Amino acid sequence: MNSRMAASSSRVMLGPLVAAIDQGTSSTRFLVFNAKTAELLSHHQVEINQSFPKEGWVEEDPKEILQSVYECMERTCEKLTQLNIDISNIKAIGVTNQRETTLVWDKETGEPLYNAIVWLDLRTQSTVERLINKTPGRNKNHLKHKTGLPISTYFSAVKLRWLMDNVDEVAEAVLTHRAMFGTIDSWLIWCLTGGKSGGVHCTDVTNASRTMLFNIHTLDWDPELCKYFDIPMEILPKVRSSSEIYGLMKSGSLSGIPISGCLGDQSAALVGQMCFQEGQAKNTYGTGCFLLRNTGAKPVMSEHGLLTTVAYKLGRDKPACYALEGSVAIAGAVVRWLKDNLGIIQTSTELEKLAASVGTSYGCYFVPAFSGLYAPYWEPSARGIICGLTQFTNKSHLAFAALEAVCFQTREILDAMNQDSGIPLTQLQVDGGMTSNRLLMQLQADILCIPVVKPSMPETTALGAAMAAGAAEGVSVWSLRPEDLSEVTSEKFEPQINPEESEFRYARWKKAVQRAMNWETTEPISNGNGETSIFSSVPLGFYILGSMLMLIGAKYIAGHK
């Protein structure tokens, strides 16, 4: 609180402020920064409800998301006023968001036509298998040369295809030219800039690059890709840079302020961590885990299961910058699962205490493949597995195994990144909600065998969006020149175990991952001739026939007693 009091007493000295909307998978935040010092002045956070209508389905309510943004804005403005900070000093707003999550709404009524399908959702697995089966050589990387992405349930195009195929309201709105498609950034910007009364329908290059409809070389929607997924281009938002004025706020306390920054959450964290040089990297621990390495002005294609993505384009006339990305679906989500599904902890902070009480997983390994496995495997049929259990194993060991799982998954994507670039990372810059868990950070350093560096201000995702908004032409209150960027204070976690032990544990983890593979397949088991039969295995056939005959015989005998 003292820093806030200090902020209020030096009110006159504050200068321009920049705000950021950070709309994540599990919560929405609104944060206000000092554009000159990058100091966080105030913020407000609201949890978002996720619904799971069927196994593997994950949805969120677009109107609840929008309402949470308004609530966070108003509450933060109230807090600033209490601190004697004049909200008229807020010169721009940036937007950063959970990527790939897919919405379709009616442009005439402004109403969503279905819930938002969240990036983690698996309902499109059969769509993905169908698409891969029709590619030459059943190749999931068939579109990678244009998109940088494998064909996967993760990306927006397959979710949009599912909506058009399965939701009558969406199909009808597309036919009657009333449908608008967007990821969360597009929905928010459209609503905040007026909605059905002149709202701006746009997205930025980083969010567009996660749809599978966007050509990362031409930096625009690709007619061939749209044709491949049979999606009409008229429903797509206009693609803009990550830093320019898109439109003005139309309501609330901040009405009239430009929205001038837009970055997918992982790109925003890369900017917020000041990774502007080729070779710099950061890892964000949120619902999932995302390691991005700046590869400069040229897209680099991975040979080891990583994605090629647009890192940022900070201005209309500025060049695009690219990144290699390792994406892990379940990181913080495993904590939520232990809390909500198993009930072994009441709050997220309890996990660290529970795990620290034993200091080991005692040979227990937890592969949280709830949504299949993402990088470097891209195996949608994998499912979660806990193995190596003995009578000695208890909930504390499971808590420790859950934290280790986050670290092992990061190690896998770091290994892939080092192989792709040929230059091993000497330290890892980290951010995101889970970095407040000191045991996790120490475990991460131990498992990677390199230091882990955590900035003392963990809100780097929101900071990145604020930087993009403040630096936009027509706003220009935040300089991104290297010499003007403020010094970041950070904490370093050094590896504390010997590399041999680390390698042994990692090898065991790899073994556990193999056990989780090929669990859930939608295709029925074939006997090789394309026919499906329970008798395709001769011994199994005899066993089933024998069992049936014994049952009939037993019933017959029982009937004659």
C-alpha positions in Angstrom: 0.0 0.0 0.0 2.9 2.3 0.7 3.9 2.5 -2.9 0.4 3.5 -3.8 0.4 6.2 -1.1 3.7 7.4 -2.6 2.0 7.5 -6.0 -0.8 9.6 -4.8 1.4 12.1 -3.0 3.4 12.7 -6.2 0.3 13.0 -8.3 1.4 16.0 -10.3 4.6 14.2 -11.3 2.9 11.2 -12.8 2.6 12.4 -16.4 0.7 10.3 -19.0 -0.8 6.9 -18.0 -1.6 4.0 -20.2 -4.1 1.2 -19.4 -4.4 -2.4 -20.5 -7.3 -4.9 -20.7 -5.8 -8.4 -20.0 -8.6 -10.9 -20.9 -7.2 -14.3 -20.0 -8.7 -17.8 -19.9 -9.5 -17.8 -16.2 -9.8 -14.0 -15.4 -10.1 -10.5 -16.8 -7.8 -7.7 -15.5 -7.6 -4.0 -16.1 -4.3 -2.4 -15.2 -3.0 1.2 -15.3 0.7 2.0 -15.8 2.8 5.1 -15.7 4.1 5.5 -19.3 7.4 7.0 -18.2 8.4 4.5 -15.5 6.3 1.4 -16.4 5.2 1.4 -12.7 1.9 -0.4 -12.1 -0.4 2.1 -10.3 -3.7 0.2 -9.9 -5.6 -2.8 -11.2 -8.7 -4.9 -10.7 -9.4 -8.5 -11.5 -12.6 -10.6 -12.1 -12.7 -14.4 -12.4 -14.3 -15.9 -15.5 -16.6 -18.9 -15.4 -15.7 -21.8 -17.7 -18.4 -24.3 -18.6 -17.8 -27.9 -19.6 -21.0 -29.0 -21.3 -19.6 -32.3 -22.5 -16.3 -34.2 -21.9 -13.5 -32.2 -23.6 -15.7 -29.2 -24.3 -14.7 -25.8 -22.8 -16.9 -22.7 -23.3 -17.1 -19.2 -21.9 -20.0 -16.6 -22.1 -19.0 -13.7 -24.4 -21.3 -11.3 -22.6 -19.9 -12.3 -19.2 -16.4 -11.6 -20.7 -17.5 -8.2 -21.9 -19.2 -7.4 -18.6 -16.1 -8.4 -16.7 -14.0 -5.9 -18.8 -16.4 -3.0 -18.0 -16.4 -4.0 -14.3 -12.6 -4.1 -14.1 -12.4 -0.7 -15.9 -14.9 1.0 -13.6 -13.4 -0.5 -10.4 -9.8 0.5 -11.4 -11.0 4.0 -12.1 -12.6 4.2 -8.6 -9.3 2.9 -7.1 -7.3 5.6 -9.0 -9.6 8.3 -7.8 -9.2 7.1 -4.2 -5.4 7.4 -4.8 -5.9 11.0 -6.0 -4.8 10.0 -9.5 -6.7 11.9 -12.3 -8.1 9.3 -14.7 -8.0 11.9 -17.5 -4.3 11.2 -17.5 -5.1 7.9 -19.2 -4.1 8.5 -22.8 -4.6 5.1 -24.4 -5.8 1.6 -23.8 -4.2 -1.7 -25.0 -5.9 -5.0 -25.4 -4.3 -8.4 -24.8 -6.2 -11.7 -24.8 -6.4 -15.5 -24.6 -5.7 -16.4 -28.2 -7.6 -18.8 -30.6 -10.8 -18.7 -28.5 -13.5 -18.4 -31.2 -16.7 -16.4 -31.3 -19.4 -15.6 -33.9 -21.9 -12.8 -33.3 -24.7 -11.1 -35.2 -23.6 -7.6 -36.4 -27.2 -6.3 -36.5 -28.2 -7.3 -33.0 -24.8 -7.4 -31.4 -25.7 -10.7 -29.8 -23.3 -13.7 -29.7 -24.7 -16.7 -31.6 -23.1 -19.3 -29.4 -20.7 -19.4 -26.4 -17.0 -18.7 -27.1 -15.3 -22.0 -27.8 -12.1 -21.8 -25.7 -8.6 -22.7 -27.2 -8.4 -25.8 -24.9 -11.6 -27.3 -26.3 -11.4 -30.7 -28.0 -14.8 -31.1 -29.7 -13.1 -30.6 -33.1 -11.0 -33.7 -32.8 -13.1 -35.6 -35.4 -13.0 -32.5 -37.7 -9.2 -32.4 -37.4 -8.9 -36.2 -38.1 -11.1 -35.7 -41.2 -9.0 -32.8 -42.4 -5.7 -34.6 -41.9 -7.0 -37.8 -43.6 -7.7 -35.8 -46.8 -4.2 -34.3 -47.0 -1.5 -35.9 -49.1 0.2 -38.5 -46.9 -2.1 -37.7 -44.0 0.2 -34.9 -43.0 -0.8 -32.7 -40.1 1.8 -30.1 -41.3 0.1 -29.8 -44.7 -0.6 -26.0 -44.2 2.5 -25.2 -42.1 4.3 -23.5 -45.0 1.7 -20.8 -45.0 0.4 -20.7 -41.4 3.4 -21.9 -39.3 0.9 -24.3 -37.6 -0.1 -27.9 -37.6 -3.7 -28.9 -38.2 -4.9 -29.1 -34.6 -8.0 -28.6 -32.4 -6.1 -25.7 -30.8 -6.6 -23.1 -33.6 -9.6 -21.0 -34.6 -10.4 -22.2 -38.1 -11.5 -25.7 -37.0 -13.6 -24.2 -34.2 -15.3 -21.8 -36.6 -15.9 -24.7 -39.0 -17.6 -26.6 -36.2 -19.8 -23.7 -35.3 -20.9 -23.3 -39.0 -21.6 -27.1 -39.2 -23.3 -27.6 -35.9 -25.0 -24.4 -34.8 -28.1 -23.4 -36.9 -28.0 -19.8 -35.8 -24.4 -19.4 -37.0 -25.0 -21.2 -40.3 -28.0 -18.9 -40.9 -26.2 -15.7 -40.0 -23.4 -16.6 -42.4 -25.9 -17.2 -45.2 -27.8 -13.9 -44.5 -24.5 -11.9 -44.2 -25.0 -11.0 -40.6 -22.3 -13.1 -39.1 -19.0 -11.7 -37.7 -16.2 -13.9 -36.6 -13.5 -12.9 -34.2 -11.1 -14.0 -31.5 -11.6 -12.3 -28.1 -9.7 -9.2 -29.1 -12.0 -8.6 -32.0 -15.2 -9.1 -29.9 -13.9 -6.7 -27.2 -12.7 -4.0 -29.6 -15.9 -4.2 -31.7 -18.1 -3.9 -28.5 -16.0 -1.1 -26.8 -15.9 1.0 -30.0 -19.7 1.0 -30.4 -20.8 -2.5 -31.2 -23.8 -2.6 -33.6 -23.6 1.2 -33.8 -20.3 1.6 -35.8 -18.0 -0.8 -33.8 -14.6 -1.5 -35.4 -14.3 -5.1 -36.6 -10.5 -5.7 -36.5 -7.8 -7.9 -35.2 -4.0 -7.7 -35.1 -1.4 -9.8 -36.9 -0.5 -11.8 -33.7 -4.1 -13.0 -33.1 -4.7 -13.5 -36.8 -1.6 -15.7 -37.0 -3.4 -18.2 -34.6 -6.5 -18.8 -36.8 -5.0 -21.1 -39.6 -6.6 -18.7 -42.1 -3.8 -16.2 -42.1 -0.7 -16.2 -44.3 2.3 -15.3 -42.0 4.4 -14.3 -45.1 1.9 -11.9 -46.8 0.5 -10.9 -43.3 -3.1 -11.1 -44.5 -6.0 -13.6 -44.8 -5.3 -16.2 -47.4 -8.0 -17.1 -49.9 -6.7 -20.6 -50.4 -6.7 -21.3 -46.7 -10.2 -19.9 -46.4 -11.3 -22.1 -49.3 -9.6 -25.2 -47.6 -11.8 -24.7 -44.5 -14.7 -23.4 -46.6 -15.0 -20.1 -44.6 -16.3 -17.0 -46.3 -13.8 -14.1 -46.1 -16.5 -11.5 -45.5 -17.0 -12.7 -41.9 -13.3 -12.1 -41.0 -12.1 -9.0 -39.2 -9.7 -6.5 -40.8 -6.1 -7.3 -39.9 -4.1 -4.4 -38.4 -0.7 -3.9 -36.8 -0.3 -4.4 -33.0 0.2 -0.7 -32.4 -2.1 1.8 -34.0 -5.4 3.6 -33.1 -8.2 1.2 -34.0 -11.0 3.4 -32.6 -12.3 5.2 -29.5 -14.0 4.0 -26.3 -17.7 4.8 -26.7 -19.0 4.4 -23.1 -18.0 4.3 -19.4 -15.6 6.4 -17.5 -13.0 6.2 -20.2 -15.2 7.2 -23.1 -13.3 9.0 -25.9 -9.9 7.3 -25.1 -8.2 5.6 -28.0 -7.8 1.8 -28.1 -4.4 1.7 -29.8 -2.6 -1.6 -28.9 -3.6 -5.2 -29.5 -1.5 -8.3 -29.0 -2.3 -11.9 -28.3 -1.3 -12.6 -24.6 1.9 -14.5 -25.4 3.1 -11.9 -27.8 2.3 -9.2 -25.3 4.4 -11.0 -22.7 7.3 -11.1 -25.1 7.0 -7.3 -25.6 6.5 -6.7 -21.8 9.7 -8.7 -21.1 11.5 -6.4 -23.6 12.5 -9.4 -25.8 13.1 -7.2 -28.9 16.4 -8.8 -29.9 16.7 -11.9 -32.0 17.3 -14.9 -29.7 15.7 -13.5 -26.6 13.0 -15.7 -25.1 10.4 -15.8 -22.3 8.1 -18.4 -20.7 4.7 -17.5 -19.4 3.0 -19.7 -16.8 -0.8 -19.1 -17.1 -3.6 -21.6 -17.7 -1.1 -23.1 -20.2 2.6 -22.5 -20.6 4.1 -20.7 -23.5 7.7 -20.3 -24.4 8.4 -17.8 -27.2 11.8 -17.0 -28.8 12.2 -13.9 -31.0 13.5 -15.0 -34.4 13.7 -11.5 -35.9 12.3 -10.4 -39.3 12.1 -13.8 -40.9 9.7 -16.7 -39.9 11.7 -19.8 -38.9 10.1 -23.2 -39.5 10.6 -25.7 -36.7 11.8 -29.2 -37.3 10.9 -30.2 -33.7 7.2 -29.6 -33.1 7.2 -25.9 -32.4 4.9 -23.3 -33.9 6.0 -20.4 -36.1 4.0 -17.3 -35.1 3.9 -13.5 -35.5 5.6 -12.0 -32.4 4.5 -8.4 -33.0 4.2 -5.6 -35.6 4.6 -2.4 -33.6 3.2 0.1 -36.1 1.5 0.2 -39.5 4.8 0.9 -41.4 7.0 -1.2 -39.1 8.2 -4.6 -40.1 6.6 -7.7 -38.5 8.8 -9.7 -36.1 8.4 -13.5 -35.8 8.8 -16.0 -33.0 9.2 -19.8 -32.4 6.6 -20.9 -29.9 6.4 -24.0 -27.7 2.8 -24.3 -26.4 1.8 -26.4 -23.4 -2.0 -26.7 -22.8 -2.1 -27.4 -19.1 0.0 -25.5 -16.5 -2.0 -23.4 -14.1 -5.1 -25.4 -15.2 -3.7 -28.4 -13.3 -3.9 -26.3 -10.1 -7.5 -25.5 -10.8 -8.2 -29.2 -11.4 -6.6 -30.3 -8.1 -8.7 -27.6 -6.4 -12.1 -27.9 -8.1 -12.1 -31.5 -9.3 -10.2 -33.4 -6.6 -10.6 -31.0 -3.7 -7.1 -31.7 -2.3 -6.5 -27.9 -1.9 -8.8 -25.0 -1.2 -6.7 -22.2 -2.7 -3.9 -22.1 -5.3 -1.4 -21.0 -2.7 -1.9 -24.2 -0.7 -0.4 -26.2 -3.5 3.1 -24.8 -2.8 2.8 -25.6 1.0 1.6 -29.1 0.3 4.3 -29.9 -2.2 7.0 -28.3 0.0 6.0 -30.4 3.0 7.4 -33.5 1.2 10.0 -32.0 -1.2 9.7 -34.9 -3.6 7.1 -36.7 -5.8 8.4 -40.0 -4.4 8.5 -41.5 -7.9 5.0 -40.3 -8.9 4.6 -38.7 -12.3 1.6 -36.7 -13.5 1.1 -36.0 -17.2 -1.8 -33.6 -17.3 -2.8 -34.2 -21.0 -6.4 -33.1 -20.3 -6.6 -31.6 -23.8 -4.2 -34.0 -25.5 -0.6 -33.0 -25.8 0.5 -29.8 -27.5 4.2 -29.0 -28.3 6.4 -30.8 -29.2 4.0 -33.8 -29.8 0.8 -32.4 -31.2 -1.0 -35.6 -30.1 -4.7 -34.9 -29.6 -5.5 -38.5 -28.6 -3.3 -38.3 -25.5 -5.0 -38.1 -22.1 -4.0 -37.3 -18.5 -2.2 -40.0 -16.5 -0.7 -40.4 -13.0 1.8 -43.2 -12.7 4.4 -44.6 -10.4 2.0 -44.8 -7.5 2.7 -46.9 -4.4 0.9 -47.3 -1.1 3.2 -44.6 0.2 2.0 -42.0 -2.3 -0.2 -39.3 -0.7 -1.8 -36.0 -1.9 1.4 -34.0 -1.1 3.4 -36.2 -3.5 0.7 -35.6 -6.1 0.9 -31.8 -5.5 4.7 -32.0 -6.0 4.2 -34.1 -9.2 1.8 -31.5 -10.6 4.4 -28.8 -10.2 7.1 -31.0 -11.7 4.8 -31.6 -14.7 4.8 -27.9 -15.5 8.6 -27.9 -15.3 9.1 -31.1 -17.4 6.7 -29.8 -20.1 8.8 -26.5 -20.2 12.0 -28.6 -20.5 10.6 -30.4 -23.5 9.8 -27.2 -25.4 13.1 -25.6 -24.4 15.0 -28.7 -25.7 13.0 -28.4 -29.0 13.8 -24.7 -29.2 17.5 -25.2 -28.6 17.6 -27.9 -31.3 15.8 -25.6 -33.8 18.0 -22.6 -33.2 21.3 -24.4 -32.5 22.0 -21.8 -29.8 21.1 -23.0 -26.3 19.4 -20.5 -24.0 21.7 -19.7 -21.0 18.8 -18.5 -18.8 15.0 -18.4 -18.9 13.0 -15.2 -18.4 9.6 -16.1 -16.8 6.3 -14.4 -16.0 2.6 -15.2 -15.4 0.5 -16.0 -12.3 2.3 -19.2 -11.4 5.7 -17.5 -11.0 4.6 -16.3 -7.5 5.1 -20.0 -6.5 8.8 -20.0 -5.4 9.0 -23.8 -5.2 7.9 -24.0 -8.8 10.6 -21.5 -9.9 13.3 -23.4 -8.0 12.1 -26.7 -9.5 12.1 -25.1 -13.0 15.8 -24.0 -12.6 16.7 -27.5 -11.3 14.9 -29.4 -14.1 16.3 -27.0 -16.9 19.8 -26.9 -15.4 19.9 -23.1 -16.2 19.0 -20.0 -14.1 15.4 -18.8 -14.1 14.9 -15.0 -14.0 11.6 -13.5 -12.7 10.9 -9.8 -13.0 9.6 -8.3 -9.7 6.6 -6.9 -11.6 4.9 -10.1 -12.8 2.2 -8.4 -15.0 4.3 -8.4 -18.2 1.4 -9.4 -20.4 -0.6 -6.3 -19.5 2.6 -4.2 -19.6 3.3 -5.4 -23.2 -0.2 -4.3 -24.3 0.2 -1.0 -22.6 3.6 -0.4 -24.3 2.1 -1.1 -27.7 -0.9 1.3 -27.0 1.3 4.0 -25.6 3.8 3.8 -28.5 1.1 4.1 -31.2 1.2 6.9 -33.8 -1.1 9.6 -32.6 -0.6 8.6 -28.9 3.2 8.5 -28.6 3.5 8.7 -24.8 5.7 5.5 -24.5 9.0 5.3 -26.1 10.2 1.8 -27.2 13.7 2.9 -28.0 16.2 0.6 -26.2 17.8 3.5 -24.3 14.4 4.7 -23.1 13.2 1.4 -21.7 13.1 1.3 -17.9 15.4 -1.0 -16.0 13.6 -4.1 -14.8 14.4 -5.4 -11.3 14.3 -9.2 -11.1 15.0 -12.3 -9.0 17.2 -15.2 -10.1 16.8 -18.8 -9.2 19.9 -20.9 -9.7 19.9 -24.7 -10.3 20.6 -26.5 -7.0 20.6 -30.2 -7.8 23.2 -32.1 -9.8 22.5 -32.6 -13.5 22.5 -36.4 -13.3 19.5 -36.4 -10.9 17.7 -33.9 -13.2 18.3 -36.1 -16.2 17.1 -39.2 -14.4 13.8 -37.5 -13.4 13.4 -36.1 -17.0 13.9 -39.6 -18.5 11.2 -41.0 -16.2 8.9 -38.2 -17.3 9.4 -39.0 -20.9 8.4 -42.6 -20.1 5.2 -41.4 -18.5 4.4 -39.3 -21.5 4.6 -42.4 -23.8 2.1 -44.1 -21.5 -0.4 -41.2 -22.0 -0.3 -41.4 -25.8 -2.9 -42.8 -28.2 -5.6 -43.1 -25.5 -8.6 -41.5 -27.0 -9.2 -42.1 -30.7 -12.5 -41.3 -32.4 -11.7 -43.7 -35.3 -13.0 -47.3 -34.6 -10.3 -50.0 -34.5 -9.8 -51.4 -38.0 -8.7 -54.9 -39.0 -6.5 -53.7 -41.8 -9.0 -54.2 -44.6 -10.8 -51.1 -43.6 -13.4 -53.3 -41.8 -14.0 -53.0 -38.1 -14.5 -56.2 -36.2 -14.2 -57.5 -32.7 -13.0 -60.8 -34.3 -10.1 -59.1 -36.0 -8.0 -60.7 -33.2 -8.4 -64.5 -33.5 -7.7 -65.3 -29.8 -10.0 -62.5 -28.8 -12.7 -63.9 -31.1 -12.4 -67.4 -29.6 -12.4 -65.9 -26.1 -15.6 -63.9 -26.7 -17.3 -66.8 -28.5 -16.3 -69.2 -25.7 -17.5 -66.9 -23.1 -20.9 -66.5 -24.8 -21.3 -70.3 -25.2 -20.4 -70.8 -21.5 -23.0 -68.1 -20.5 -25.7 -69.8 -22.6 -24.7 -73.2 -21.2 -24.8 -71.9 -17.6 -28.3 -70.3 -18.2 -29.5 -73.6 -19.8 -28.3 -75.7 -16.8 -29.7 -73.1 -14.3 -33.1 -73.4 -16.1 -33.1 -77.2 -15.8 -32.4 -77.3 -12.0 
